[in-house]
């Protein structure tokens, strides 16, 4: 346990057993007694790469403002296909609720956050609150529902990507046309029915990896469905805008303001 300013970080806590190895999380714990609201952070990497450790810079502002952070790993494609990663992300939230007293977490104030492919997973976690189809693994007597979601440069509509996209093919086990129903199921854009949780969604309008049009379409559809959505556009920002110095503080401030209102 290494002190880092106003919080401590505990690395490599096992929250579940994956398909081939333990699934680990890094915990960012404010030093005061709490209980604290919490955010589960889901990394990007096209569902085939990335690591929980890549989130440290983005988690720090939340931990410094009294939020417990839980940065998780999950099984990657092509070793697994959708919806395994989603099920594991939901399992991490049930685990956090089961260990709320140990980590000084308020179990009624849990949010989810993610970037890029992790943003797709975070959005689906929030938009499938109470959906029994994705409940797998342990701690079944605890809820995997979240109160809010934060999305950075998220993949929101998989139907808009190339038929030969080298991330979607292993994630779905085929192209979107070949796996049409699964592609819709894996796209947050097509989960906008029922009671919608508050969502903060940010993206740079110079993103070359995820079309900015996905962001604008999702925001418009969310508003049309009477959802509470807070959009943040990084003018001239690239795919990784949230970690870039030019937009980092403004993005963090906007996300924290959103959480103060909704978590």
C-alpha positions, 0 to 999 in steps of 0.5 A: 500500500503506497501513499499517494497524496490524499488516497492510497492505491492497493494493486492486484486485488482479485475480484473474480476468476477469469477464463484462464487467469484471475481477474485483478483490480487496482483499488484507489482509496481515499484516506478519510473514513468514508463511506465513499461513492465509488467508480469502477473503471474499464480500460480500452484497447479494442477488446483485445488489449489494454490493461487496468494500469492505463487508467491511473492518470484519469482516476487520480482526480476522482480519488483526490475528490473522495471517490473510491476507484476500482480499475479492473482487468477483464478477459480479452478477445479472441480468447473470449467473445461478447458478452463475456467481458460485459458479464465480468464487468458486472461481476466486479460491481457485485464484488465491490458491493460485497466488499463495501465495508472493507473498502469504505464504499457506499453501496448505494452510490456506485458508478461505472466509467470507461474509455473507447472499448471500455466505454462500450462496456461501461455504457452497456453495464449502465444500460442493462441495469437489472437485466438478468441475461448478463449476470454470471459468476459470483456474489449473485445476491448483490446487485450489479446496477450502477447509478451513473456512467462516464464514457470517454471516446466510447464505441457506441454503435458497432454497426458503423465500423468497417466489416473487416475491423480488426477489433470487432471481428474477434470480439463478436466472432465475425463481422457485424453483418455476419453477427447482426443480432450480436452486433446490435446487442453489443452496441449501446446505441440500441439499448435506449429503452426503459429507465435510463441512467445519467450518463456523461459522454465525452469525445474529441471531434478530431477522433480518428478511431471512433467517428464523432458522429457516433457521439452526436447520434448517441447524445441526440437519441438519449435526449429523445428517449428522455435520458439525462445525458451530459455531453463534453466535446474536446474541440480538436481532440483526438481519441485519447483526448481525456489524458491529453494536457490540453483537455485533461483538467476541463474534462475531469472538472466536467465529469466531477461536476456530473458526479456531484449532481448524479451520484 
